[in-house]
Amino acid sequence: MKPIRLMTLAPGHFHAALVQKRMVPGITARNYVYAPLDADTVIFLERLASFNNRTDNPTSWEVDLRAGSSWLERFHREQPGNVVLLSGRNRPKIDLMRLAVSNNLHVIADKPWVIEFSDFPKIEELYRETDLRDVMVWDIMTERHEITNQLVRELTRDPSIFGKWQVGTPSQPALVLESRHYLKKLVAGRPLVRPWWWFEAGIAGESLADVGTHLADLALWFVSPDRMVNYRSDIHHLSAESWPLLLSEQEFCAVTGLPAYPPELASRIVNEQLYYAGNNTVTFTLSGVHVKLSTLWEFEAPSGGADTHTSVSLGTQAKIEVRQPPGKQPEVFLTATNSADHAELFRRLFAKCELIRSRMPGLAVLDLNTEMQILIPEKLRTSHEDHFAAVMDEFVRYFHNPRAIPAWERPNTLGRYYITTKAVEMARDKPPV
């Protein structure tokens, strides 16, 4: 089989390194890096070096660095690889993707592909070009590889347990997804240093346009599994809100390593506080089901805590919740919609876990009287960083067998970016109270 030869373009986000946290079969060791010779590139190289030099399971990546002010022109001229990896500044990402595809290159790109609704049509143009060039583009949807999300998808698809999706209302949606992230944290065992542009919404995007991409993807993955969604007719936005996270200069410097606010962020600083576009919500209907997404940012997690993800799914027979208290791992709980059906739901859930143990070994069910919990063994738990390797394995598989890509992937990619970018525009245009 033809090996994958990676070309990384302008690696400004730490995810660019995480996809190479381990060696991936089918990907050559040499990575061609085209980028400005700036702090973002240096940090990327340092992360790859740390993977190569760690004691446990070190990698053996080689880097052919082609950096400088003419990096993009040089990439356009040389192209020694066959796959472009993108994880950097968000606003120009879609244009870099289109450039790569126009040169008959495959692309694996970190979310988000677009952060403004005005750029949304470029995704449709991108897909038209991939058909002409017979290449593929792939989104790094890591949250699909989180075990609790996989269990929610499995259970909501089982009518004997979940029933059908309730319709819900705008005030009580049938699906609620929330992610809470923290600016100050560790990645690959080291304090994360964020670039200044990460706090500029015009470059990085508002939180719903960025991390909200995962929530929009999960909404489609749960409510319309294995079905092609038409964003024009199946998705209807109802309301959206945004509000800033205020950061002091000391906090900003603590996560960027800079001595002060840079002049590029002057328009976002009021009374010596940085207004970071870190909080969004949107409510919409998806195939008639009411859904609410919330993306929230805080400066630093409580002691021992980390990013958290929670969800509530309402079915005609059961409510399924993912709960994650600070400092704890996410867990899955079920409650019978009719309390009188508790014993029968427990019996069916127990049988379900027995049935899927070949794929998810070690699952068990604990009866907590008014609800039940799925006990997830540690061997099924994987970290957020581990999920990037799983995505790369997936990409390699589809690279060699593109016909195996599910038919719903392309329309649902359009759907998730329609949800996020339209919501950001809607919140921005909302008249002040």
VOGU-3710 file (C-alpha; in Angstrom, 3 decimals, decimal comma):
1> mkpirlmtla> 0,000/0,000/0,000  1,109/3,533/-0,721  2,481/5,131/2,470  1,222/8,445/3,782  3,811/11,233/3,687  2,725/14,097/5,916  3,212/17,764/5,177  2,325/19,937/8,175  1,413/23,531/7,374  1,820/26,346/9,940
11> pghfhaalvq> 1,351/24,236/13,097  0,032/26,892/15,474  -2,172/24,649/17,658  -0,935/21,929/20,012  -3,208/19,404/18,279  -0,736/19,473/15,360  1,718/17,638/17,590  -0,798/15,394/19,373  -1,678/13,562/16,140  1,958/12,419/16,205
21> krmvpgitar> 2,102/11,473/19,865  2,733/7,882/18,749  3,937/6,307/15,535  1,028/5,387/13,278  1,358/2,386/10,945  1,044/3,514/7,350  2,553/6,977/7,969  6,225/7,501/7,121  8,503/8,800/9,865  9,558/11,900/7,941
31> nyvyapldad> 7,265/14,917/8,297  7,738/17,900/5,989  6,929/21,090/7,894  6,156/24,285/5,995  5,686/27,228/8,322  6,841/30,677/9,375  9,928/30,550/11,568  8,033/31,758/14,638  7,252/30,759/18,209  4,360/28,494/17,120
41> tviflerlas> 6,688/26,434/14,931  9,361/26,212/17,622  6,837/24,952/20,189  5,558/22,358/17,698  9,101/21,063/17,131  9,744/20,956/20,870  6,655/18,793/21,381  7,726/16,353/18,660  11,193/16,224/20,210  9,681/15,443/23,618
51> fnnrtdnpts> 7,766/12,512/22,084  10,977/11,196/20,508  12,947/11,541/23,751  10,468/10,226/26,296  11,322/7,067/28,199  8,099/5,131/27,589  7,275/4,187/24,001  9,307/6,951/22,328  8,468/7,967/18,776  10,987/8,210/15,943
61> wevdlragss> 9,714/11,144/13,918  12,023/12,950/11,521  11,387/16,563/10,558  12,278/18,206/7,275  11,754/21,842/8,253  11,128/24,293/5,438  10,478/27,474/7,365  10,702/31,131/6,502  8,731/34,024/5,118  8,130/32,235/1,786
71> wlerfhreqp> 6,928/28,955/3,345  3,569/28,945/1,546  5,072/29,697/-1,851  7,628/26,953/-1,271  4,931/24,449/-0,296  2,989/25,309/-3,445  6,119/24,682/-5,532  7,592/21,554/-3,884  4,995/19,263/-2,262  7,133/16,254/-1,286
81> gnvvllsgrn> 4,234/14,568/0,516  0,724/13,399/-0,333  -1,266/14,411/2,771  -1,521/17,862/4,324  -1,998/18,142/8,093  -3,552/21,377/9,346  -3,897/22,508/12,944  -3,157/26,171/13,388  -4,845/29,534/13,062  -8,495/28,855/12,352
91> rpkidlmrla> -9,617/31,690/10,063  -7,226/30,911/7,170  -7,594/27,129/7,530  -10,293/26,614/4,907  -8,253/28,503/2,303  -5,201/26,343/3,029  -7,406/23,267/2,662  -8,639/24,483/-0,710  -5,070/25,183/-1,828  -3,999/21,665/-0,872
101> vsnnlhviad> -6,946/20,019/-2,619  -6,399/22,095/-5,767  -2,935/20,524/-5,867  -4,371/16,991/-5,690  -3,438/16,495/-2,037  -5,427/14,771/0,683  -6,109/16,756/3,867  -6,595/15,938/7,517  -7,546/19,134/9,331  -8,255/19,873/12,960
111> kpwviefsdf> -11,489/21,615/13,798  -12,753/24,170/13,097  -12,598/24,384/9,323  -14,531/27,653/9,367  -15,375/30,100/12,159  -17,580/32,590/10,298  -20,863/31,911/8,537  -19,622/33,946/5,578  -16,972/31,242/5,018  -19,411/28,332/5,300
121> pkieelyret> -20,010/28,100/1,504  -16,298/27,420/1,080  -16,804/23,942/2,566  -19,278/23,064/-0,178  -16,808/24,418/-2,734  -14,081/22,332/-1,104  -16,114/19,140/-1,446  -16,866/19,847/-5,098  -13,134/20,167/-5,680  -12,357/16,907/-3,846
131> dlrdvmvwdi> -14,701/15,094/-6,234  -12,911/16,581/-9,235  -9,471/15,756/-7,841  -10,388/12,371/-6,297  -8,896/13,233/-2,910  -10,329/13,153/0,610  -10,558/15,678/3,420  -11,009/14,531/7,009  -12,072/16,299/10,188  -10,394/15,392/13,493
141> mterheitnq> -13,473/14,458/15,529  -11,805/13,103/18,658  -14,911/13,054/20,886  -16,338/10,119/18,933  -13,613/8,020/20,539  -14,586/8,867/24,136  -16,177/5,762/25,692  -19,085/7,608/27,330  -20,061/9,184/24,008  -19,851/5,790/22,332
151> lvreltrdps> -22,163/4,369/24,994  -24,679/7,198/24,561  -24,721/6,608/20,803  -25,145/2,853/21,350  -27,980/3,225/23,850  -29,930/5,987/22,093  -30,021/3,777/18,986  -31,634/0,930/20,946  -35,432/1,409/21,070  -35,802/-1,315/23,705
161> ifgkwqvgtp> -33,818/0,859/26,127  -34,139/4,472/24,985  -37,384/4,298/23,022  -37,544/7,200/20,578  -36,169/10,689/20,986  -38,516/13,024/22,764  -39,168/16,226/20,830  -38,472/18,490/23,794  -39,037/22,236/23,906  -36,805/25,318/23,662
171> sqpalvlesr> -36,793/25,550/27,476  -36,364/21,795/28,016  -34,452/20,386/25,042  -34,374/16,650/24,470  -30,593/16,779/24,050  -28,298/19,023/26,090  -24,542/18,970/25,531  -22,106/21,085/27,525  -18,327/21,366/27,502  -16,347/23,316/30,073
181> hylkklvagr> -12,717/24,050/29,230  -9,867/25,650/31,106  -7,177/27,930/29,753  -4,454/26,852/32,150  -3,740/23,122/31,968  -1,203/20,415/31,134  -0,850/18,817/27,686  1,414/15,783/27,216  2,595/16,376/30,778  3,727/19,968/30,177
191> plvrpwwwfe> 2,053/23,334/30,884  0,192/24,454/27,779  1,458/27,711/26,282  -1,231/29,391/24,196  -0,323/31,824/21,397  -1,653/35,381/21,664  -3,837/34,953/18,570  -5,785/32,226/20,317  -7,537/35,071/22,222  -8,468/36,961/19,051
201> agiageslad> -11,901/35,783/17,905  -11,227/37,040/14,398  -8,428/34,461/14,097  -9,336/31,635/16,478  -13,120/32,042/16,495  -15,607/32,183/19,338  -15,814/29,112/21,537  -18,905/27,650/19,865  -17,230/27,934/16,458  -14,167/26,154/17,849
211> vgthladlal> -14,719/23,527/20,565  -18,446/23,677/19,829  -17,699/21,766/16,627  -17,394/18,616/18,740  -20,763/19,213/20,394  -22,469/19,829/17,055  -20,908/16,629/15,730  -22,128/14,622/18,721  -25,638/16,063/18,348  -25,765/14,734/14,787
221> wfvspdrmvn> -24,085/11,489/15,850  -26,720/10,860/18,546  -29,959/12,206/17,082  -29,435/11,195/13,443  -27,026/8,238/13,540  -26,048/6,843/10,149  -28,408/9,263/8,401  -27,504/12,043/5,994  -28,685/15,376/7,396  -29,707/18,168/5,053
231> yrsdihhlsa> -28,662/21,349/6,847  -31,102/23,421/4,771  -34,201/21,527/5,875  -33,282/19,502/8,986  -31,603/22,189/11,143  -33,437/25,277/12,418  -31,760/27,720/14,814  -34,004/29,115/17,558  -31,748/31,220/19,807  -28,092/31,858/20,553
241> eswplllseq> -26,126/33,814/23,149  -22,528/34,765/23,806  -20,727/36,452/26,696  -17,043/37,011/27,415  -14,644/35,558/29,929  -12,728/38,424/31,529  -9,011/37,862/32,064  -6,500/39,990/33,920  -3,164/40,749/32,300  -1,500/38,509/34,875
251> efcavtglpa> -3,748/35,587/33,882  -3,160/36,235/30,189  0,603/36,254/30,709  0,414/33,057/32,759  -1,012/31,066/29,821  0,874/32,744/26,961  4,297/33,316/28,499  4,218/36,897/27,207  5,263/39,849/29,393  2,163/41,919/28,579
261> yppelasriv> -0,850/42,191/26,300  0,298/42,439/22,666  -0,889/45,438/20,625  -2,879/43,138/18,344  -5,407/42,583/21,186  -5,843/46,261/22,077  -9,427/46,380/20,794  -10,408/43,586/23,205  -8,973/45,159/26,351  -11,207/47,321/28,553
271> neqlyyagnn> -10,072/48,642/31,937  -6,992/46,419/31,747  -9,096/43,280/31,301  -9,142/41,109/28,204  -12,599/40,229/26,905  -12,153/36,694/25,598  -15,031/35,325/23,478  -15,190/32,160/25,528  -18,851/31,400/26,213  -21,688/30,497/23,857
281> tvtftlsgvh> -24,996/28,692/23,806  -27,307/27,770/20,952  -30,711/26,111/20,837  -31,956/24,593/17,593  -34,040/21,749/16,231  -32,424/18,803/14,509  -34,885/16,653/12,574  -37,573/18,020/14,919  -35,661/17,305/18,150  -34,790/20,313/20,336
291> vklstlwefe> -31,058/20,523/21,104  -29,010/22,901/23,253  -25,224/23,241/23,085  -23,116/25,205/25,579  -19,389/25,929/25,396  -17,885/27,480/28,518  -14,360/28,580/29,406  -12,744/29,328/32,745  -9,203/30,334/33,593  -8,083/27,385/35,697
301> apsggadtht> -9,619/24,129/36,824  -10,104/23,301/40,508  -7,263/21,332/42,044  -6,997/18,008/40,250  -9,666/18,993/37,736  -9,645/19,085/33,936  -11,954/19,871/31,037  -15,422/18,399/31,565  -18,131/17,215/29,189  -21,723/16,465/30,183
311> svslgtqaki> -24,893/15,519/28,329  -28,564/14,722/28,879  -30,565/12,700/26,329  -34,330/12,318/26,758  -36,025/9,275/25,260  -39,595/8,023/25,550  -38,367/5,161/27,762  -35,177/6,438/29,397  -33,098/9,467/30,225  -29,376/8,996/29,613
321> evrqppgkqp> -26,897/11,320/31,335  -23,154/11,742/31,186  -21,951/13,400/34,382  -18,420/14,515/35,136  -17,773/16,197/38,466  -14,538/18,258/38,674  -11,521/16,003/38,984  -13,494/12,874/38,128  -13,956/10,787/35,002  -17,241/10,965/33,078
331> evfltatnsa> -19,852/8,347/33,939  -23,086/7,195/32,280  -26,389/7,037/34,199  -29,866/5,947/33,087  -33,260/6,710/34,581  -36,556/5,180/33,458  -38,897/7,823/32,032  -41,661/6,082/33,996  -40,342/5,142/37,444  -42,521/2,033/37,422
341> dhaelfrrlf> -40,382/0,675/34,571  -37,116/0,858/36,539  -36,713/-2,900/37,065  -37,473/-3,712/33,438  -35,064/-1,038/32,181  -32,335/-2,416/34,439  -32,928/-5,926/33,066  -32,704/-4,695/29,472  -29,619/-2,608/30,165  -27,918/-5,570/31,820
351> akcelirsrm> -28,686/-7,706/28,755  -27,424/-4,945/26,461  -24,080/-4,760/28,261  -23,773/-8,535/27,967  -24,466/-8,246/24,234  -21,846/-5,596/23,477  -19,076/-6,961/25,698  -17,279/-8,344/22,659  -16,730/-4,719/21,568  -16,656/-3,131/25,017
361> pglavldlnt> -15,398/-5,823/27,414  -15,905/-5,459/31,121  -19,052/-3,314/31,166  -21,329/-3,821/34,169  -24,505/-2,206/35,536  -25,071/-0,930/39,069  -28,626/-0,478/40,382  -28,866/2,741/42,410  -32,590/2,370/43,203  -33,928/5,442/41,378
371> emqilipekl> -31,343/5,250/38,573  -28,646/2,939/37,262  -25,014/3,430/36,350  -22,919/1,722/33,702  -19,625/0,725/35,282  -16,831/1,354/32,784  -13,568/-0,579/33,323  -10,322/1,368/33,202  -9,119/-0,534/30,137  -11,882/1,158/28,123
381> rtshedhfaa> -10,900/4,618/29,341  -8,702/6,602/26,986  -7,469/10,166/27,335  -8,228/13,118/25,099  -4,661/12,887/23,831  -5,097/9,188/22,995  -8,097/10,035/20,827  -5,865/11,779/18,284  -4,044/8,535/17,546  -7,419/6,826/17,078
391> vmdefvryfh> -8,407/9,484/14,541  -5,127/8,998/12,676  -5,726/5,226/12,545  -9,165/5,972/11,116  -7,739/8,353/8,536  -5,153/5,802/7,374  -7,893/3,196/6,952  -10,066/5,498/4,840  -7,068/6,802/2,882  -6,530/3,294/1,541
401> npraipawer> -10,236/2,499/1,189  -12,155/5,749/0,550  -15,293/3,864/-0,493  -15,637/2,742/3,129  -16,277/6,322/4,288  -19,913/6,458/5,473  -22,222/8,322/3,093  -23,389/10,579/5,949  -19,931/11,965/6,781  -19,915/14,704/4,159
411> pntlgryyit> -23,455/16,112/4,628  -23,101/15,894/8,390  -19,812/17,767/8,279  -21,705/20,538/6,508  -24,395/20,220/9,172  -22,103/20,691/12,143  -20,408/23,771/10,662  -23,782/25,212/9,719  -24,891/24,792/13,350  -21,812/26,464/14,817
421> tkavemardk> -21,188/29,339/12,415  -24,843/30,307/12,066  -25,184/30,310/15,873  -22,166/32,603/16,291  -23,591/35,014/13,731  -27,020/34,854/15,372  -25,629/35,638/18,849  -23,499/38,466/17,469  -26,507/40,058/15,751  -28,716/39,750/18,820
431> ppv> -29,844/43,228/19,913  -28,629/44,285/23,388  -31,083/43,919/26,255
//
